[in-house]
């Protein structure tokens, strides 16, 4: 379970960093890229969190 938690924290931190870079970027292409990265990392973090909950509840 600790592995899931560690990965979840890392993904959330990376998503936040991508959002920060997106917000500071002046180049539209760079802004779009970091927006997509932030969204993708957030989705991955959500999936890890769901896996944690499923594992904890014993549904999988």
C-alpha positions as CSV (number, residue, x, y, z in Angstrom):
1,X,0.0,0.0,0.0
2,X,2.9,2.3,0.7
3,X,4.1,2.0,-2.9
4,X,0.7,3.2,-4.1
5,X,0.8,6.1,-1.7
6,X,4.3,7.1,-2.8
7,X,3.3,7.0,-6.5
8,X,0.1,8.9,-5.8
9,X,2.0,11.7,-4.0
10,X,4.6,11.8,-6.9
11,X,2.0,12.0,-9.6
12,X,0.1,14.8,-7.8
13,X,3.3,16.8,-7.2
14,X,4.3,16.4,-10.9
15,X,0.8,17.4,-12.0
16,X,1.1,20.6,-9.9
17,X,4.5,21.4,-11.3
18,X,3.2,21.0,-14.8
19,X,0.3,23.3,-14.0
20,X,2.7,25.9,-12.6
21,X,4.8,25.7,-15.8
22,X,1.7,26.0,-17.9
23,X,0.6,29.1,-16.0
24,X,4.0,30.7,-16.4
25,X,4.5,29.8,-20.0
26,X,4.2,32.6,-22.6
27,X,4.4,30.3,-25.7
28,X,1.0,28.9,-26.5
29,X,2.4,25.6,-27.7
30,X,4.3,25.1,-24.4
31,X,1.2,26.1,-22.5
32,X,-0.9,23.6,-24.3
33,X,1.7,20.8,-23.8
34,X,2.0,21.4,-20.1
35,X,-1.8,21.6,-19.7
36,X,-2.1,18.2,-21.4
37,X,0.7,16.8,-19.2
38,X,-1.0,18.2,-16.0
39,X,-4.3,16.7,-17.0
40,X,-2.8,13.3,-17.9
41,X,-0.8,13.1,-14.6
42,X,-4.0,14.0,-12.7
43,X,-5.9,11.2,-14.4
44,X,-3.1,8.8,-13.6
45,X,-3.1,9.9,-10.0
46,X,-6.9,9.4,-9.9
47,X,-6.4,5.9,-11.2
48,X,-3.8,5.0,-8.6
49,X,-6.1,6.4,-5.9
50,X,-9.0,4.2,-7.2
51,X,-6.7,1.2,-7.2
52,X,-5.8,1.9,-3.6
53,X,-9.5,2.2,-2.6
54,X,-10.4,-1.0,-4.5
55,X,-7.5,-2.9,-2.9
56,X,-8.4,-1.6,0.5
57,X,-12.1,-2.6,0.1
58,X,-11.1,-5.9,-1.4
59,X,-13.1,-5.5,-4.6
60,X,-10.2,-6.5,-6.8
